[in-house]
Amino acid sequence: PEQPWLLEVFLTLVYICCEHAFFFLFYFLNHCHHPTALPVGSDPPAELLMENNTTAEFVCNHTDAWEWVYTMQPAYMSIICLLGVIGNSFVLCVLCLQKRRSSVADIYLSNLAAADLLMVSCLPFWVSTIINKFHWRFGEFMCQLVNIVIGMNYYCSVLFLTVVSMDRYMALTKPLSQGRQRQAFWAHGICVTIWIVGIFLSFPAVLFRSVQFFPHLGIDACYLDYPHEGWRLRYNITVNIVCFLIPVPIALFCSYHIIKVILKRQKMRRSNSGSAERKAAYLVLIVLAVFILCWLPYQILIFFDTLDHYEVISGCTWAYVLDIGNQLATYLGYSNSALNPFLYVIVGKNFREQAREVFKPLQCRRKDQCEASGTKQTKSYPSEKHELQERL
């Protein structure tokens, strides 16, 4: 009975993501370049940064289309920020304050929640910047720091999901393998390594992000300015390989074998054996699937941007699609940080049990207060009724 319910939840999530994807596709095809950049914040449109864009033949004049940036994006990012801060703070409270010893999956998911929380906490800086027409008010240091944190979230997220998929694969396919008891120690070391890798991959934000003054606009913009186009090309290839072509196939391989083992055990009517491991595996599979759905459009646009660099595709239409599509795909990816906590609550039965255990003392305390208040009201009720009767 558990499998159809999970399948229904998964299909619902897929439908929601597809619906958003079609909306984004419809939008930029009907409104259809600043260079596709890091998945960090928003750079001002290249057309706005050209002092005399009429003399630059390679710049397509689509300035009017960027008006949607000033209206839709601040509200959208504010919602993501609010939901993400509340949801990921809740997840961290549950996973860090639980009384039972944290599993390896809990360690990875808590680090994933921490990365998401850091990312959504930086979005208000970009909300303020977009509202002020890309004028950056927070100085050079914050320009680099905010973009490092936002970029690091993407790299760390895909790596955390990959290692947690590998852990679920080992837990289900090789439950008796040696060293399982020591994996919590190694998990902490792996998490530290992933954070270091995420910081390293975000380093272009330190090297090439700076606050630049654009006199014709009268703004100081936090702008990503590569010294040479080759840097952008190398970065795009690195993102495609390190953050997609390597980790995602590994995670999908593990997911395939996880599903295979689960179906085999259900077929053999051994659904009760390893129930906790299966429930954790279901959660990891759905979180991974939603992550891929949210970030796949961005990876595709990064690839097309590389083709554009080599002039395999060219023209104003493609430039427009890449420019607007990059913005839409980036913020679709940001929404993943707000979705994860809700997936834990909807799909993660073990997580719901952990949440009840963590907040049970608070519930009991409030219940005792209510009972005490109720007793007091019951005792005072006859005297109040008698006083009212005397007044009547």
Order of alpha helices (4+ residues) and beta strands (2+ residues): alpha-alpha-alpha-alpha-alpha-alpha-alpha-beta-beta-alpha-alpha-alpha-alpha-alpha
